[in-house]
Amino acid sequence: MAGLARSRWPWISLLLSAVLVFNPVGLNLLHSAFFAGEQLARDIAQPIVLTALALTAVVIGLEWLVRSLIARSRARGVTR
C-alpha cells in the first residue's frame, strides 16, 4: 500500500472519472446535456453534468494535494 502515493498524479480520481463518463449511462447523460434535440432535455441534464464536472475537479484537486503533501513529507524524511 505504501507504493500507491509515489506519484503526485491523481490517477485514482482520473480513472474513476473516466469509468463514470465512458459507460452507457454517462455517455447518454452527456448526449442529453449537450446534443439533445429538445431544449427541455438539455435544460435538465446540463446542470447535472456541470455539477458532476465541478465535483470531479474538486476531488482531483484534493487527491493531488494529498499526494503532494505525502511526497513532501517523505522527501523530508518524516515517517509514521
C-alpha positions as a Markdown table, in Angstrom:
| # | Residue | x | y | z |
|---|---|---|---|---|
| 1 | Met | 0.0 | 0.0 | 0.0 |
| 2 | Ala | 2.9 | 2.3 | 0.5 |
| 3 | Gly | 3.7 | 2.4 | -3.2 |
| 4 | Leu | 0.5 | 4.0 | -4.2 |
| 5 | Ala | 1.4 | 7.6 | -3.3 |
| 6 | Arg | 4.7 | 7.8 | -5.1 |
| 7 | Ser | 3.4 | 9.9 | -7.9 |
| 8 | Arg | 1.7 | 13.3 | -7.5 |
| 9 | Trp | -0.5 | 12.5 | -10.5 |
| 10 | Pro | -4.1 | 12.0 | -9.3 |
| 11 | Trp | -4.6 | 8.8 | -11.2 |
| 12 | Ile | -7.2 | 7.2 | -9.0 |
| 13 | Ser | -9.7 | 10.1 | -9.4 |
| 14 | Leu | -9.0 | 10.4 | -13.1 |
| 15 | Leu | -9.5 | 6.7 | -13.6 |
| 16 | Leu | -12.8 | 6.8 | -11.7 |
| 17 | Ser | -14.0 | 9.8 | -13.6 |
| 18 | Ala | -13.2 | 8.1 | -16.9 |
| 19 | Val | -15.1 | 5.0 | -15.8 |
| 20 | Leu | -18.1 | 7.1 | -14.8 |
| 21 | Val | -18.2 | 9.1 | -18.1 |
| 22 | Phe | -17.4 | 6.3 | -20.6 |
| 23 | Asn | -20.1 | 3.9 | -19.8 |
| 24 | Pro | -23.6 | 3.8 | -21.5 |
| 25 | Val | -25.3 | 5.9 | -18.8 |
| 26 | Gly | -22.6 | 8.5 | -18.7 |
| 27 | Leu | -22.5 | 8.9 | -22.4 |
| 28 | Asn | -26.3 | 9.1 | -22.6 |
| 29 | Leu | -26.2 | 11.9 | -20.0 |
| 30 | Leu | -23.5 | 13.8 | -21.9 |
| 31 | His | -25.5 | 13.4 | -25.1 |
| 32 | Ser | -28.7 | 14.6 | -23.3 |
| 33 | Ala | -26.9 | 17.6 | -21.8 |
| 34 | Phe | -25.3 | 19.0 | -25.0 |
| 35 | Phe | -26.6 | 17.3 | -28.1 |
| 36 | Ala | -30.3 | 16.5 | -27.4 |
| 37 | Gly | -32.8 | 17.8 | -29.9 |
| 38 | Glu | -35.2 | 19.0 | -27.2 |
| 39 | Gln | -34.4 | 22.1 | -25.1 |
| 40 | Leu | -36.1 | 20.6 | -22.0 |
| 41 | Ala | -33.7 | 17.6 | -22.0 |
| 42 | Arg | -30.7 | 20.0 | -22.3 |
| 43 | Asp | -32.0 | 22.2 | -19.5 |
| 44 | Ile | -32.4 | 19.3 | -17.2 |
| 45 | Ala | -29.2 | 17.5 | -17.9 |
| 46 | Gln | -26.7 | 20.4 | -18.2 |
| 47 | Pro | -26.8 | 21.4 | -14.5 |
| 48 | Ile | -26.3 | 17.7 | -13.5 |
| 49 | Val | -23.3 | 17.3 | -15.8 |
| 50 | Leu | -21.8 | 20.6 | -14.9 |
| 51 | Thr | -22.2 | 19.9 | -11.2 |
| 52 | Ala | -20.6 | 16.5 | -11.6 |
| 53 | Leu | -17.7 | 18.1 | -13.5 |
| 54 | Ala | -17.2 | 20.6 | -10.7 |
| 55 | Leu | -17.2 | 17.8 | -8.1 |
| 56 | Thr | -14.8 | 15.8 | -10.1 |
| 57 | Ala | -12.4 | 18.7 | -10.4 |
| 58 | Val | -12.6 | 19.2 | -6.6 |
| 59 | Val | -11.9 | 15.5 | -5.9 |
| 60 | Ile | -9.0 | 15.5 | -8.4 |
| 61 | Gly | -7.6 | 18.7 | -6.7 |
| 62 | Leu | -7.9 | 17.1 | -3.3 |
| 63 | Glu | -6.2 | 13.9 | -4.4 |
| 64 | Trp | -3.3 | 15.9 | -5.9 |
| 65 | Leu | -3.0 | 18.0 | -2.7 |
| 66 | Val | -2.9 | 14.9 | -0.5 |
| 67 | Arg | -0.4 | 13.2 | -2.8 |
| 68 | Ser | 1.8 | 16.4 | -2.8 |
| 69 | Leu | 1.8 | 16.6 | 1.0 |
| 70 | Ile | 2.7 | 12.9 | 1.3 |
| 71 | Ala | 5.5 | 13.3 | -1.2 |
| 72 | Arg | 6.8 | 16.4 | 0.5 |
| 73 | Ser | 6.8 | 14.8 | 3.9 |
| 74 | Arg | 8.6 | 11.7 | 2.5 |
| 75 | Ala | 11.2 | 14.0 | 1.0 |
| 76 | Arg | 11.9 | 15.5 | 4.4 |
| 77 | Gly | 12.2 | 12.0 | 5.9 |
| 78 | Val | 9.1 | 12.1 | 8.1 |
| 79 | Thr | 7.8 | 8.6 | 8.7 |
| 80 | Arg | 4.7 | 7.4 | 10.5 |
